[in-house]
C-alpha cells in the first residue's frame, strides 16, 4: 500500500505541475486563412436562374438547382452580403427569375441583359465596383456559358472568384464539369452552397446568425437539415453545445 500510495502521490504532483504550467501559457487561436469567405469580404452574383435556362439543364436536377440557389441566396441575405441578381432576355426569351429566388430579394429588380457574358454589361460591373469587394461568389445557368464568361473575365480583372457548382448547371454533365475545370485552371475556387453557408457562420457561438443558419439548413440542406430537426425535437440538442 505504501508503494502504491507513493506512486499515486507522485502522479498527482506531476498533474499539478502540468496544470500549473498550462495555466501560465495563454492559448491563442490560430488566424483563419485569408482565402476563407467572410460576410464582409465578398459580393454574390446570381446569373440567369430562369425557366428557359433551366429547361435544358441536364447536369443537375432542376429541382436541386432551384433548391440550392435559393439556399445560397438566403445564406447571403442572412449575413447581409451584397447580392446582385441578373437575367438574360427575360421578357423576350428566358422568362423571369425563379420565383423562390426573387422572393428572397423581393425589392430587387434583376439586371436584365442581352449579352451572354454578364461581365460585358457595364451596369453589373459598376455595381460590383460600388461594393468594393475583391472576392466574388458566382452561380449561373448555364455553367459553360453564363458561368465561364464572367468568372474568367473577373479573374483577369483582378478579382478572386468562387464558383458555386451545385447552384449552377450545364446542358450536360460533361459541359458543366469541363466548364468547372476550365474555371479552376484559370484560378477560380469551386464551392457548394452548404459549404458557403457554414463558412460564413464558422463558429456556432455566433448567436446573432445561429437561428437563421439552422433554419436555412432545415429548409434546404436535405438530410443535414432533417438531422437538425430530429436532434432538436428528440433531445433538445443544439449545435455547438
N, C-alpha and C positions, 0 to 999 in steps of 0.2 A: 504493500500500500504506500510505503514511504517513497519508493522509486516512482510509482505512478503519480503520486502527489507532486513530486519534484518536476517531473516531465510536464504535468498539467500546468503547474505554476510557470514554468519556462515558456510554454506555449502562449499562455495568457499575456505574459510580459512582452513576448515578441509581437503579438497582435496589437498591444498597446503602443509599442514603438512605431509600428506601421501606420496605425491610425493617426498618431501624433504627427508623423512625417507627412501623411496625406493632407492633414488639416493645414499644414504650413505651406502647401503648394496650391496656388489658385488655379483651378481648372478653367480653361478658356475654350470656347467653341471655335472650331476652325472656320475661316472665312468661306462662304459659299462660292462656287465657281462663277466667274463673271459671265459665262455663257448661259447661265440659267436665266429664265424669264422671270421678271417681277412685274407687279401691277403697273409700275410707273416707268418701265424702260422700253415699251413697245407699243405698236399700233396694229390692230387687226384689220385685214381686208378680206371680205367675203364676196366672192366673184361669181355671178351668174347662176345662182341656185334657183333655177326657173324650170317650168314644166317641159318646154321643148328640149332643153339640155338634158333633163332627167330621163326623157323617153328613150334616148339612145344610150344611156349609161349602162354598161354591162360588167364593169369591173367589181361593182358592189351592188347589192340590192338597193333599189331606190328608197325603200322604207328605212334602210340603215343610214343612207346618206342624209335623209331628211331628219332622222333622229339625231345623228351625230353633229350635224351642223347647227341644229337648234341647241344641243347641249353645249357646243362650243360658244355660240353667241351668248347664251345665258351665263356661261363662265366669265366671259369678257365683261359682261354687264355687272355681274356681282362684284367684280374687282375694279369697276369704273375705268376699264381700259378703253381708250378711244377706238371706235369701230366704224369702218367705212363699208357701206353696202353698195354694190354695183350690179347693174343688169346690162344686157345687150339686147337691143331692138325689142324692148318689152311690149310695145304697142303693135308692132308690125309682124313679129315672128315668134319670139321666145316666151312671151307671156309674163305675168307678174312674178315677183319674188315669192318663194314658198310662203304661204300664209302664216305658218307657225314661226317662221324666221322673222317675218315682218312684225309679228305680234310682240317679239322681244324688244323691238325698237319702233313702237307704233308711230312716233312723231318724226321719224327719219325717212325722207324720200330718197330711194336709191338713185345713184348717179347712173343715168341710162346712156349707153354709148353706142357707137356704130363700129368702133374698132375692136377687133378680137383681142388685142393686147391692151389691157387696162392701163398700162404704163404710158401708152401713147395718147392718153386723154389728159390734157393739162389740168382739168378740174380735179381729177383723182390725185395726181402728183402734188398739186397745190395744197390739198387737204393733208396729205402725208407730211409735207414740209411744215405746215402750220403746227402740227403736233410735236415736231422736233425730236422724234424718237428714231434712233438709228437701227432699231430692231423691228422687223415686220413679221407678223404671223399671217399666212395666207392659206385660204382654202378656195377651191374653184371647181366648176364644171365647165368644160372637161379638163382633166389634168394635163393632157398633151397639147392643148391649145391655150385655153384661158388661164391655165396654171403656169405653164412653162414660160409664156411670154413675159408677164410681169415679174416673175421670180428671177429670170436671167437678167432682165433689164434693171431691176432694183439692185441686184448684186453688182452689176457693172457700175452703177451709180454710187456704190459705197455702202449699201445697206446690208445688214446681217439678217438673212431671211430664214424663217422656219416655215415648213410646208406641212399642213395637217392632212395626212394621207387618207384617213378614214372619214373625213368630212368633205372629201373630193371624190371624183370618179372619172373614168375614161370610157371610151366606146368599146373597149375590150380590156381584159386583164393585162394583156401584153402592152397595149397602148399606155395604160396607167403606169405599169411597172417600169417601162422604158423611159417614160417621162420623169418619173421619180428618180431613176438612176441618172438621167441627164442633169437634173437639178442638183443632185448630190455631188456629181462630178464638178459642177460649177461652184460648189461651196454651200449650197442650201442644207439645212438640217431637217430631216424628217421627224415628225412627232405625230401623236394621236391625240384625240380631243380629251380623253380622260387624263392622259399624261399632262396635258396643258392645264387642266383644272387643278390637279394635285400639285403641280409645280408652282402654281401661284399661291396655293394655300400653304404648302410646305411644312407648316407646324400646326398641329391640332390645338395648340394653346392659343391660337389666334381666334379668339372668341367672336370678334366682330363679323367674321365671314363664315364661321363654322356652320351655322344653320343653313345659309344659302348654299354652301358647297355640298352638304349632305342631302339637301332637298334636290339639287340638280342631279346628284348621283342616283337618288331614289327614282327620279323620273326618267332618266336617260341612260344610266350605266348598267343596264341589264342585271346579271347575276350579282355584281358588286352592290348595286343599289338594293336589290332584294335582300342581300345579306344584312345590310344596314337596318332595313325594316324588321327583319326577323330578330336580330340581336336586340334591338330596342324593345320590341314587343314582348319577347320571351324572357329577357334577362335585364331589361333597363340598361343595356350596355351603351357605352359611348366611346367613340374612337379617341385615343389619347389618354384614357383613364382606366 
